[in-house]
Structures are given as C-alpha cells and as structure tokens.
C-alpha cells in the first residue's frame, strides 16, 4: 500500500465511510462455476456514496511496468481525499489469453473489483469464510459417506452380530 506522507484526515474519513457502507450484493451469475458473485457495479454501489460523502474519490488507472524482459500490468486503486491525502494499492492484471481484447477487459474489470473491495475492506453479501478456497470436502460429502456406511451395516445387523459374538464366546 502506498500513501501520502500524512493520512490523518483520510483515515478519519475512511472510518466514517466504512460505518455507512453495506456489503456488496452477489447479483451476477457465473454459469461456469454455477455460483453468484458481486460484480464491479455492486462493489462500487456498496461503497462509492459513503466514500464521496466523506470527501473521498475513487480513481483506478491502470499502468504497465517493465520487469526484466516482460511487461506487467496493474490497476492502481487510489482513494483520494479532498485534503490531498491518499492511500492506494495495486492489483496485478492477469490476462487468460494474450492478444485478446475481451480477455484484457475482463482482467481489468476483475482487478478493479478486487482492488477496490480489498482497499475499503468491503464484504460480500454471503461470505463463505474462505471455504471455497480450502481443498477439504464439503459437509454434504461427509454426510453422503456416513449415510453410505449406515446403509452398508444397519443398526439391526450390528446388534445381531454383537449377540452372536457374545453367544459364541468371542467377546
């Protein structure tokens, strides 16, 4: 994160703005993953008025820098206060397909959305607490496995086996 030399005034304004912000609504559908997400407009709608009411404007220019022999593109999200103070952060633009303008536009939108959401600490309407980022199985997978085991050996069958074992002196 970068900032102006002083961030005293913008910090106070950000606290007030965050108190006014609501969660970004997940109103867009991702048909590939069969999930919903908060698009850029939803993120902007959840925070822009609150920030503007406190004298803060959102700027999101993109830039390209040279790293070795490669060009790396970023979206810089800047929160600029009317006092001149600012805070900013950069989000790398990852393009899925080179030389594809639609892929570039999508990657820029993605970087703008996550850059802004991160900088203002904006939650989405149904945060899963990082569950989808984990590699563990879902609760429904565990339920299915436990149900499979129950079907394999019902309680009555277990009782019968226990009785037979006690009669024969195995237990």
HELIX and SHEET records of a PDB file:
HELIX    1   1 UNK A    8  UNK A   20  1                                  13    
HELIX    2   2 UNK A   40  UNK A   53  1                                  14    
HELIX    3   3 UNK A  101  UNK A  119  1                                  19    
HELIX    4   4 UNK A  131  UNK A  133  5                                   3    
HELIX    5   5 UNK A  139  UNK A  152  1                                  14    
HELIX    6   6 UNK A  155  UNK A  167  1                                  13    
SHEET    1   A 4 UNK A   2  UNK A   3  0                                        
SHEET    2   A 4 UNK A  86  UNK A  92 -1                                        
SHEET    3   A 4 UNK A  70  UNK A  81 -1                                        
SHEET    4   A 4 UNK A  56  UNK A  59 -1                                        
SHEET    1   B 4 UNK A   2  UNK A   3  0                                        
SHEET    2   B 4 UNK A  86  UNK A  92 -1                                        
SHEET    3   B 4 UNK A  70  UNK A  81 -1                                        
SHEET    4   B 4 UNK A  62  UNK A  67 -1                                        
SHEET    1   C 2 UNK A  28  UNK A  30  0                                        
SHEET    2   C 2 UNK A  35  UNK A  37 -1                                        
END                                                                             
